[in-house]
Amino acid sequence: MIRAAEPGIKTCYLKPGEIHLTLDPSLVTTVLGSCLSITMHHRPTRMSVICHAVMPSIAQGRDAKKDGAFQYVDSSLQWMIEQYTGKGIRLRDIEVKMFGGAAIFQDTGSLGGDMNIGKRNVEAALAFLKRHRIPLKAWNVGGNRGRKLIFNTLTGDVLAKFITKTHASQIDSGGRK
């Protein structure tokens, strides 16, 4: 169960292109559209990690600098599994969950390319996990709406909630009409 008021539990917000790795209990919140978050949790050590990847592959990125590697699904996942294997933790002992990958851009066909970044992000993650024989325990991907996530690093639980549309007039007036 995810409780925001648990004593001693830290909270943090994960921005696009970031990763959060911890052994300490925390609630990590992020908001996803076409981006993808993958969580990993090892129950015996309570080692947990979550990424917020923007694009599918670092090889496809225009600027593949090391400091921008967490922008990409494949390089984020590679770094994440290296944290576990570097500590002698077997990949099959990690609980892996995946969220996001929505198709949020309209009329992708008229642009002559595949603008469905969300779908490509999901495909990149699935291919990586399959290649490394890492099973998914849970997922909530695709669709055309964004999601808000809350990841409890103590338990590995993830709350995924669809974001409803907000009218621009409500945003402009601070939510009041």
Long-range contacts (C-beta under 8 A, 24 or more apart in sequence): 1-155, 1-157, 2-27, 2-150, 2-152, 2-157, 2-159, 4-150, 9-154, 14-50, 14-52, 15-52, 16-52, 16-54, 16-71, 17-52, 17-53, 17-54, 17-68, 17-70, 17-71, 18-51, 18-52, 18-70, 19-49, 19-50, 19-51, 19-52, 19-70, 19-76, 19-79, 19-80, 20-49, 20-50, 20-153, 21-47, 21-48, 21-49, 21-80, 21-83, 22-47, 22-48, 22-49, 22-153, 23-47, 23-48, 24-153, 25-152, 25-153, 25-154, 26-152, 26-153, 26-154, 27-150, 27-151, 27-152, 27-153, 28-149, 28-150, 28-151, 28-153, 29-148, 29-149, 29-150, 29-151, 30-148, 30-149, 30-151, 31-146, 31-147, 31-148, 31-149, 31-163, 32-99, 32-100, 32-101, 32-102, 32-146, 32-147, 32-148, 32-149, 33-100, 33-102, 33-104, 33-118, 33-146, 34-100, 34-101, 34-102, 34-103, 34-104, 34-105, 34-116, 34-117, 34-118, 34-121, 35-100, 35-101, 35-118, 35-121, 36-73, 36-98, 36-99, 36-100, 36-101, 36-118, 36-121, 36-122, 36-125, 36-141, 37-98, 37-99, 37-100, 37-149, 37-151, 38-73, 38-76, 38-77, 38-80, 38-96, 38-97, 38-98, 38-99, 38-125, 39-95, 39-96, 39-97, 39-98, 39-99, 39-151, 39-156, 39-158, 40-80, 40-81, 40-84, 40-94, 40-95, 40-96, 41-94, 41-95, 41-153, 41-155, 41-156, 42-84, 42-89, 42-93, 42-94, 42-95, 43-95, 43-156, 44-93, 45-87, 45-89, 46-153, 46-154, 47-83, 47-84, 47-87, 47-89, 48-151, 48-153, 48-154, 48-156, 49-80, 49-83, 50-151, 50-153, 51-76, 51-77, 51-80, 53-121, 54-117, 55-117, 55-121, 56-117, 56-120, 56-121, 56-123, 56-124, 57-124, 73-121, 73-124, 73-125, 73-128, 74-124, 74-128, 77-125, 77-128, 77-129, 78-128, 81-132, 81-134, 91-132, 91-133, 91-134, 92-133, 92-134, 92-135, 94-134, 95-137, 95-156, 96-129, 96-134, 96-135, 96-136, 96-137, 97-136, 97-137, 97-138, 97-139, 97-156, 97-158, 98-122, 98-125, 98-136, 98-138, 98-139, 98-140, 98-141, 99-139, 99-140, 99-141, 99-147, 99-149, 99-158, 99-160, 100-141, 100-147, 101-141, 101-142, 102-141, 102-142, 102-143, 102-144, 102-145, 102-146, 102-147, 103-142, 103-143, 103-144, 104-144, 104-145, 104-146, 118-142
